[in-house]
Amino acid sequence: MAKTIVSVSKKHNSIWRMYFYYLNDDSEYKFQSKKINPLLVWFYKLQKSSLHTNICLICDRQFQFYKNRFEADMDICAECDPDEY
């Protein structure tokens, strides 16, 4: 099960939650939330991903991808180079 963490936030009653997309057995993305331990908040915040937009160098089309803060930007879309992604 591959998770893409979208947000980590605290509710009004002091419960930390992690919001994420996960890939189920049918290859569909589902949105889900989960209560997390307050000690693990910074770990999940560092793994949080955001949606970025870029233009492919080969086909000059705009594409979107999820990236966390430590990954490099994608310059080539997945349609032009499917082996890399």
MMTF fields as JSON, N, C-alpha, C and O atoms, coordinates in Angstrom:
{
  "mmtfVersion": "1.0.0",
  "mmtfProducer": "UNKNOWN",
  "numBonds": 339,
  "numAtoms": 340,
  "numGroups": 85,
  "numChains": 1,
  "numModels": 1,
  "chainsPerModel": [1],
  "groupsPerChain": [85],
  "chainIdList": ["A"],
  "bondAtomList": [4, 2, 8, 6, 12, 10, 16, 14, 20, 18, 24, 22, 28, 26, 32, 30, 36, 34, 40, 38, 44, 42, 48, 46, 52, 50, 56, 54, 60, 58, 64, 62, 68, 66, 72, 70, 76, 74, 80, 78, 84, 82, 88, 86, 92, 90, 96, 94, 100, 98, 104, 102, 108, 106, 112, 110, 116, 114, 120, 118, 124, 122, 128, 126, 132, 130, 136, 134, 140, 138, 144, 142, 148, 146, 152, 150, 156, 154, 160, 158, 164, 162, 168, 166, 172, 170, 176, 174, 180, 178, 184, 182, 188, 186, 192, 190, 196, 194, 200, 198, 204, 202, 208, 206, 212, 210, 216, 214, 220, 218, 224, 222, 228, 226, 232, 230, 236, 234, 240, 238, 244, 242, 248, 246, 252, 250, 256, 254, 260, 258, 264, 262, 268, 266, 272, 270, 276, 274, 280, 278, 284, 282, 288, 286, 292, 290, 296, 294, 300, 298, 304, 302, 308, 306, 312, 310, 316, 314, 320, 318, 324, 322, 328, 326, 332, 330, 336, 334],
  "bondOrderList": [1, 1, 1, 1, 1, 1, 1, 1, 1, 1, 1, 1, 1, 1, 1, 1, 1, 1, 1, 1, 1, 1, 1, 1, 1, 1, 1, 1, 1, 1, 1, 1, 1, 1, 1, 1, 1, 1, 1, 1, 1, 1, 1, 1, 1, 1, 1, 1, 1, 1, 1, 1, 1, 1, 1, 1, 1, 1, 1, 1, 1, 1, 1, 1, 1, 1, 1, 1, 1, 1, 1, 1, 1, 1, 1, 1, 1, 1, 1, 1, 1, 1, 1, 1],
  "groupList": [{"groupName": "MET", "atomNameList": ["N", "CA", "C", "O"], "elementList": ["N", "C", "C", "O"], "formalChargeList": [0, 0, 0, 0], "bondAtomList": [1, 0, 2, 1, 3, 2], "bondOrderList": [1, 1, 2], "singleLetterCode": "M", "chemCompType": "L-PEPTIDE LINKING"}, {"groupName": "ALA", "atomNameList": ["N", "CA", "C", "O"], "elementList": ["N", "C", "C", "O"], "formalChargeList": [0, 0, 0, 0], "bondAtomList": [1, 0, 2, 1, 3, 2], "bondOrderList": [1, 1, 2], "singleLetterCode": "A", "chemCompType": "L-PEPTIDE LINKING"}, {"groupName": "LYS", "atomNameList": ["N", "CA", "C", "O"], "elementList": ["N", "C", "C", "O"], "formalChargeList": [0, 0, 0, 0], "bondAtomList": [1, 0, 2, 1, 3, 2], "bondOrderList": [1, 1, 2], "singleLetterCode": "K", "chemCompType": "L-PEPTIDE LINKING"}, {"groupName": "THR", "atomNameList": ["N", "CA", "C", "O"], "elementList": ["N", "C", "C", "O"], "formalChargeList": [0, 0, 0, 0], "bondAtomList": [1, 0, 2, 1, 3, 2], "bondOrderList": [1, 1, 2], "singleLetterCode": "T", "chemCompType": "L-PEPTIDE LINKING"}, {"groupName": "ILE", "atomNameList": ["N", "CA", "C", "O"], "elementList": ["N", "C", "C", "O"], "formalChargeList": [0, 0, 0, 0], "bondAtomList": [1, 0, 2, 1, 3, 2], "bondOrderList": [1, 1, 2], "singleLetterCode": "I", "chemCompType": "L-PEPTIDE LINKING"}, {"groupName": "VAL", "atomNameList": ["N", "CA", "C", "O"], "elementList": ["N", "C", "C", "O"], "formalChargeList": [0, 0, 0, 0], "bondAtomList": [1, 0, 2, 1, 3, 2], "bondOrderList": [1, 1, 2], "singleLetterCode": "V", "chemCompType": "L-PEPTIDE LINKING"}, {"groupName": "SER", "atomNameList": ["N", "CA", "C", "O"], "elementList": ["N", "C", "C", "O"], "formalChargeList": [0, 0, 0, 0], "bondAtomList": [1, 0, 2, 1, 3, 2], "bondOrderList": [1, 1, 2], "singleLetterCode": "S", "chemCompType": "L-PEPTIDE LINKING"}, {"groupName": "HIS", "atomNameList": ["N", "CA", "C", "O"], "elementList": ["N", "C", "C", "O"], "formalChargeList": [0, 0, 0, 0], "bondAtomList": [1, 0, 2, 1, 3, 2], "bondOrderList": [1, 1, 2], "singleLetterCode": "H", "chemCompType": "L-PEPTIDE LINKING"}, {"groupName": "ASN", "atomNameList": ["N", "CA", "C", "O"], "elementList": ["N", "C", "C", "O"], "formalChargeList": [0, 0, 0, 0], "bondAtomList": [1, 0, 2, 1, 3, 2], "bondOrderList": [1, 1, 2], "singleLetterCode": "N", "chemCompType": "L-PEPTIDE LINKING"}, {"groupName": "TRP", "atomNameList": ["N", "CA", "C", "O"], "elementList": ["N", "C", "C", "O"], "formalChargeList": [0, 0, 0, 0], "bondAtomList": [1, 0, 2, 1, 3, 2], "bondOrderList": [1, 1, 2], "singleLetterCode": "W", "chemCompType": "L-PEPTIDE LINKING"}, {"groupName": "ARG", "atomNameList": ["N", "CA", "C", "O"], "elementList": ["N", "C", "C", "O"], "formalChargeList": [0, 0, 0, 0], "bondAtomList": [1, 0, 2, 1, 3, 2], "bondOrderList": [1, 1, 2], "singleLetterCode": "R", "chemCompType": "L-PEPTIDE LINKING"}, {"groupName": "TYR", "atomNameList": ["N", "CA", "C", "O"], "elementList": ["N", "C", "C", "O"], "formalChargeList": [0, 0, 0, 0], "bondAtomList": [1, 0, 2, 1, 3, 2], "bondOrderList": [1, 1, 2], "singleLetterCode": "Y", "chemCompType": "L-PEPTIDE LINKING"}, {"groupName": "PHE", "atomNameList": ["N", "CA", "C", "O"], "elementList": ["N", "C", "C", "O"], "formalChargeList": [0, 0, 0, 0], "bondAtomList": [1, 0, 2, 1, 3, 2], "bondOrderList": [1, 1, 2], "singleLetterCode": "F", "chemCompType": "L-PEPTIDE LINKING"}, {"groupName": "LEU", "atomNameList": ["N", "CA", "C", "O"], "elementList": ["N", "C", "C", "O"], "formalChargeList": [0, 0, 0, 0], "bondAtomList": [1, 0, 2, 1, 3, 2], "bondOrderList": [1, 1, 2], "singleLetterCode": "L", "chemCompType": "L-PEPTIDE LINKING"}, {"groupName": "ASP", "atomNameList": ["N", "CA", "C", "O"], "elementList": ["N", "C", "C", "O"], "formalChargeList": [0, 0, 0, 0], "bondAtomList": [1, 0, 2, 1, 3, 2], "bondOrderList": [1, 1, 2], "singleLetterCode": "D", "chemCompType": "L-PEPTIDE LINKING"}, {"groupName": "GLU", "atomNameList": ["N", "CA", "C", "O"], "elementList": ["N", "C", "C", "O"], "formalChargeList": [0, 0, 0, 0], "bondAtomList": [1, 0, 2, 1, 3, 2], "bondOrderList": [1, 1, 2], "singleLetterCode": "E", "chemCompType": "L-PEPTIDE LINKING"}, {"groupName": "GLN", "atomNameList": ["N", "CA", "C", "O"], "elementList": ["N", "C", "C", "O"], "formalChargeList": [0, 0, 0, 0], "bondAtomList": [1, 0, 2, 1, 3, 2], "bondOrderList": [1, 1, 2], "singleLetterCode": "Q", "chemCompType": "L-PEPTIDE LINKING"}, {"groupName": "PRO", "atomNameList": ["N", "CA", "C", "O"], "elementList": ["N", "C", "C", "O"], "formalChargeList": [0, 0, 0, 0], "bondAtomList": [1, 0, 2, 1, 3, 2], "bondOrderList": [1, 1, 2], "singleLetterCode": "P", "chemCompType": "L-PEPTIDE LINKING"}, {"groupName": "CYS", "atomNameList": ["N", "CA", "C", "O"], "elementList": ["N", "C", "C", "O"], "formalChargeList": [0, 0, 0, 0], "bondAtomList": [1, 0, 2, 1, 3, 2], "bondOrderList": [1, 1, 2], "singleLetterCode": "C", "chemCompType": "L-PEPTIDE LINKING"}],
  "groupTypeList": [0, 1, 2, 3, 4, 5, 6, 5, 6, 2, 2, 7, 8, 6, 4, 9, 10, 0, 11, 12, 11, 11, 13, 8, 14, 14, 6, 15, 11, 2, 12, 16, 6, 2, 2, 4, 8, 17, 13, 13, 5, 9, 12, 11, 2, 13, 16, 2, 6, 6, 13, 7, 3, 8, 4, 18, 13, 4, 18, 14, 10, 16, 12, 16, 12, 11, 2, 8, 10, 12, 15, 1, 14, 0, 14, 4, 18, 1, 15, 18, 14, 17, 14, 15, 11],
  "groupIdList": [1, 2, 3, 4, 5, 6, 7, 8, 9, 10, 11, 12, 13, 14, 15, 16, 17, 18, 19, 20, 21, 22, 23, 24, 25, 26, 27, 28, 29, 30, 31, 32, 33, 34, 35, 36, 37, 38, 39, 40, 41, 42, 43, 44, 45, 46, 47, 48, 49, 50, 51, 52, 53, 54, 55, 56, 57, 58, 59, 60, 61, 62, 63, 64, 65, 66, 67, 68, 69, 70, 71, 72, 73, 74, 75, 76, 77, 78, 79, 80, 81, 82, 83, 84, 85],
  "secStructList": [7, 7, 3, 3, 3, 3, 3, 3, 3, 3, 7, 6, 6, 1, 7, 3, 3, 3, 3, 3, 3, 3, 3, 7, 6, 6, 1, 7, 3, 3, 3, 3, 3, 3, 3, 7, 7, 4, 4, 4, 2, 2, 2, 2, 2, 2, 6, 7, 3, 3, 3, 3, 3, 3, 3, 7, 6, 6, 6, 7, 7, 3, 3, 3, 3, 3, 3, 3, 6, 6, 1, 7, 7, 7, 7, 1, 7, 6, 6, 6, 7, 6, 6, 6, 7],
  "xCoordList": [0.845, 0.0, 0.888, 1.597, 0.858, 1.656, 0.861, -0.28, 1.454, 0.787, 1.425, 2.644, 0.583, 1.03, 0.435, -0.757, 1.247, 0.771, 0.539, 1.429, -0.679, -1.064, -1.009, -0.582, -1.438, -1.507, -1.362, -1.745, -0.798, -0.73, -1.215, -0.606, -2.321, -2.888, -3.513, -3.754, -3.764, -4.314, -5.764, -6.079, -6.632, -8.038, -8.274, -7.368, -9.482, -9.806, -9.74, -9.564, -9.873, -9.787, -8.414, -8.3, -7.4, -5.994, -5.652, -4.821, -6.267, -5.935, -5.226, -5.774, -4.02, -3.266, -3.764, -3.992, -3.93, -4.368, -3.464, -2.918, -3.333, -2.58, -3.583, -4.343, -3.586, -4.469, -3.612, -2.573, -4.054, -3.223, -4.079, -5.242, -3.467, -4.029, -3.295, -2.08, -4.036, -3.374, -3.869, -4.997, -3.033, -3.332, -3.882, -3.166, -5.151, -5.752, -5.466, -4.695, -6.095, -5.836, -6.347, -5.857, -7.331, -7.885, -7.14, -7.61, -6.001, -5.173, -5.916, -5.786, -6.693, -7.388, -6.893, -6.597, -6.808, -6.395, -7.608, -8.63, -7.491, -8.544, -7.992, -6.833, -8.838, -8.448, -8.85, -9.968, -7.934, -8.206, -7.482, -6.499, -7.973, -7.303, -7.036, -7.697, -6.053, -5.645, -5.14, -4.42, -5.509, -4.987, -3.544, -3.203, -2.699, -1.286, -0.821, -1.439, 0.264, 0.899, 1.532, 2.147, 1.399, 2.004, 3.525, 4.099, 4.172, 5.624, 6.039, 7.179, 5.127, 5.434, 5.006, 5.117, 4.524, 4.025, 5.122, 4.893, 6.289, 7.374, 7.902, 8.344, 7.863, 8.263, 7.328, 7.788, 6.027, 5.063, 5.062, 4.792, 5.355, 5.427, 6.599, 6.511, 7.681, 8.818, 8.531, 9.122, 7.643, 7.3, 6.102, 5.682, 5.553, 4.38, 4.717, 5.793, 3.798, 3.982, 3.067, 2.023, 3.471, 2.625, 2.586, 3.49, 1.538, 1.337, 2.086, 1.885, 2.95, 3.739, 3.382, 2.931, 3.587, 3.325, 4.618, 5.347, 4.895, 6.105, 5.801, 4.751, 6.715, 6.576, 7.655, 8.831, 7.244, 8.156, 9.142, 8.768, 10.399, 11.434, 11.335, 11.795, 10.74, 10.671, 9.419, 9.509, 8.244, 6.99, 6.36, 5.332, 6.939, 6.46, 5.014, 4.298, 4.592, 3.265, 3.387, 4.403, 2.341, 2.31, 1.839, 0.888, 2.508, 2.12, 2.251, 2.966, 1.539, 1.543, 2.099, 1.952, 2.743, 3.31, 3.396, 3.449, 3.409, 3.581, 5.057, 5.784, 5.497, 6.908, 7.002, 6.271, 7.911, 8.161, 9.359, 9.956, 9.707, 10.709, 12.124, 12.971, 12.4, 13.757, 13.977, 15.11, 12.937, 13.076, 13.351, 13.001, 13.977, 14.264, 13.04, 12.181, 12.978, 11.873, 12.002, 13.105, 10.854, 10.835, 10.868, 10.084, 11.768, 11.861, 11.183, 10.809, 11.024, 10.434, 9.198, 9.248, 8.098, 6.849, 6.929, 7.815, 6.0, 5.987, 5.599, 5.925, 4.917, 4.551, 5.755, 5.843, 6.678, 7.86, 8.921, 9.61, 9.059, 10.068, 9.453, 9.675, 8.675, 7.996, 8.945, 8.577, 10.155, 11.092, 11.622, 11.913, 11.747, 12.317, 11.335, 11.75, 10.045, 9.046, 8.198, 7.295],
  "yCoordList": [-1.174, 0.0, 1.234, 1.488, 1.996, 3.208, 4.398, 4.608, 5.18, 6.346, 7.62, 7.708, 8.603, 9.945, 10.873, 11.178, 11.327, 12.158, 13.57, 14.187, 14.073, 15.383, 16.434, 17.563, 16.076, 17.06, 16.384, 15.228, 17.134, 16.731, 17.931, 19.001, 17.744, 18.886, 18.451, 17.27, 19.452, 19.229, 19.691, 20.792, 18.86, 19.202, 20.054, 20.248, 20.558, 21.453, 20.762, 21.437, 19.46, 18.757, 18.108, 17.089, 18.692, 18.308, 16.908, 16.229, 16.474, 15.185, 15.446, 16.108, 14.929, 15.079, 14.043, 12.885, 14.466, 13.572, 13.721, 14.788, 12.609, 12.583, 12.292, 11.327, 13.117, 12.937, 12.48, 13.074, 11.422, 10.844, 10.162, 9.832, 9.956, 9.127, 7.8, 7.761, 6.704, 5.413, 4.664, 4.867, 3.811, 3.031, 1.684, 0.903, 1.399, 0.146, -0.973, -0.791, -2.136, -3.307, -3.142, -3.806, -2.259, -2.023, -0.931, -0.484, -0.499, 0.559, 1.891, 2.628, 2.188, 3.464, 4.176, 3.544, 5.498, 6.285, 6.611, 7.073, 6.371, 6.677, 7.653, 7.555, 8.606, 9.594, 9.078, 8.594, 9.18, 8.652, 9.491, 10.167, 9.441, 10.12, 9.11, 8.077, 9.43, 8.514, 9.323, 10.305, 8.924, 9.558, 9.124, 7.961, 10.064, 9.734, 10.183, 11.03, 9.601, 9.918, 11.313, 11.626, 12.154, 13.498, 13.488, 14.458, 12.424, 12.347, 12.088, 12.36, 11.568, 11.264, 12.365, 12.197, 13.474, 14.556, 15.093, 15.257, 15.369, 15.948, 14.966, 15.374, 13.675, 12.66, 12.687, 12.672, 12.727, 12.757, 14.099, 14.145, 15.179, 16.488, 16.547, 17.21, 15.868, 15.838, 14.973, 15.188, 14.007, 13.135, 13.637, 12.985, 14.768, 15.325, 15.697, 16.225, 15.42, 15.709, 16.838, 17.08, 17.521, 18.562, 18.393, 17.81, 18.907, 18.78, 19.897, 21.075, 19.524, 20.488, 20.378, 19.333, 21.457, 21.517, 21.885, 22.775, 21.197, 21.456, 21.255, 20.718, 21.684, 21.523, 20.558, 20.714, 19.567, 18.539, 19.146, 19.977, 18.724, 19.23, 18.62, 19.22, 17.434, 16.747, 17.146, 17.566, 17.01, 17.244, 18.607, 18.935, 19.4, 20.749, 20.777, 21.756, 19.7, 19.673, 19.87, 19.535, 20.413, 20.636, 19.356, 18.719, 18.974, 17.787, 18.077, 18.99, 17.276, 17.443, 16.192, 15.084, 16.386, 15.266, 15.629, 16.805, 14.606, 14.806, 14.728, 13.884, 15.625, 15.692, 16.143, 17.036, 15.518, 16.038, 16.972, 17.147, 17.56, 18.631, 18.16, 18.979, 16.871, 16.377, 15.779, 15.441, 15.642, 15.079, 16.176, 17.338, 15.794, 16.751, 16.891, 16.011, 18.007, 18.224, 17.284, 16.937, 16.88, 16.06, 16.988, 17.934, 16.731, 17.55, 16.891, 17.568, 15.565, 14.812, 14.095, 13.474, 14.174, 13.56, 12.031, 11.488, 11.362, 9.898, 9.305, 8.15, 10.06, 9.56, 9.512, 8.617, 10.457, 10.489, 9.487, 8.906, 9.278, 8.359, 7.495, 7.761, 6.455, 5.64, 4.755, 4.305, 4.495, 3.636, 4.299, 3.618, 5.604, 6.318, 6.409, 6.467, 6.42, 6.611, 5.402, 5.369],
  "zCoordList": [0.0, 0.0, 0.0, 0.974, -1.07, -1.19, -0.674, -1.086, 0.227, 0.798, 0.269, 0.122, -0.013, -0.347, 0.694, 0.643, 1.64, 2.739, 2.222, 1.637, 2.451, 1.949, 3.049, 2.806, 4.257, 5.327, 6.679, 6.861, 7.628, 9.032, 9.823, 9.788, 10.539, 11.253, 12.567, 12.817, 13.392, 14.721, 14.744, 14.293, 15.264, 15.369, 16.608, 17.418, 16.749, 17.855, 19.216, 20.231, 19.264, 20.54, 20.746, 21.428, 20.166, 20.365, 19.872, 20.475, 18.804, 18.21, 16.884, 16.003, 16.745, 15.5, 14.504, 14.857, 13.267, 12.203, 10.982, 10.702, 10.273, 9.032, 7.915, 7.997, 6.88, 5.733, 4.559, 4.271, 3.885, 2.837, 1.784, 2.016, 0.609, -0.445, -0.401, -0.205, -0.585, -0.664, -1.89, -2.34, -2.417, -3.609, -3.163, -2.536, -3.477, -3.029, -4.025, -4.967, -3.812, -4.652, -6.08, -6.994, -6.28, -7.614, -8.375, -9.421, -7.874, -8.463, -8.541, -9.518, -7.504, -7.4, -6.152, -5.139, -6.235, -5.077, -4.216, -4.723, -2.92, -1.954, -0.929, -0.524, -0.507, 0.493, 1.861, 2.041, 2.839, 4.167, 5.209, 4.903, 6.438, 7.545, 8.649, 8.743, 9.482, 10.538, 11.72, 11.538, 12.926, 14.132, 14.315, 14.099, 14.714, 14.895, 16.275, 16.92, 16.697, 17.965, 17.868, 16.849, 18.893, 18.832, 18.675, 18.18, 19.084, 18.921, 17.469, 17.093, 16.661, 15.263, 14.294, 13.079, 14.814, 13.957, 13.056, 11.858, 13.58, 12.764, 11.733, 10.659, 12.047, 11.074, 9.861, 8.719, 10.11, 9.012, 8.29, 7.09, 8.983, 8.32, 7.345, 6.311, 7.661, 6.74, 5.518, 4.46, 5.646, 4.524, 3.729, 2.772, 4.104, 3.441, 1.995, 1.714, 1.096, -0.326, -0.759, -0.152, -1.808, -2.375, -3.891, -4.489, -4.489, -5.92, -6.642, -6.349, -7.586, -8.352, -9.828, -10.296, -10.542, -11.974, -12.689, -12.251, -13.789, -14.549, -16.031, -16.386, -16.89, -18.334, -18.809, -18.482, -19.579, -20.074, -21.073, -21.9, -20.985, -21.89, -23.281, -24.252, -23.389, -24.676, -25.461, -26.615, -24.823, -25.558, -25.273, -25.867, -24.393, -24.048, -23.544, -23.754, -22.879, -22.271, -20.77, -20.161, -20.195, -18.754, -18.065, -18.519, -16.959, -16.207, -14.72, -14.31, -13.915, -12.468, -11.809, -12.324, -10.659, -9.92, -8.45, -8.09, -7.603, -6.167, -5.828, -6.352, -4.939, -4.566, -3.12, -2.692, -2.359, -1.014, -1.077, -2.139, 0.033, 0.003, -0.317, -0.674, -0.2, -0.413, -1.8, -2.142, -2.598, -3.933, -4.957, -4.75, -6.051, -7.124, -8.032, -8.075, -8.753, -9.688, -10.881, -11.302, -11.415, -12.62, -13.827, -13.9, -14.777, -15.982, -17.177, -18.135, -17.12, -18.22, -17.693, -16.631, -18.419, -17.952, -18.058, -18.717, -17.406, -17.377, -18.729, -19.003, -19.573, -20.899, -21.837, -22.677, -21.707, -22.576, -22.13, -22.968, -20.831, -20.304, -19.201, -18.02, -19.572, -18.551, -17.744, -16.659, -18.244, -17.517, -16.257, -15.274, -16.276, -15.134, -13.972, -12.815, -14.268, -13.216, -13.085, -12.249]
}
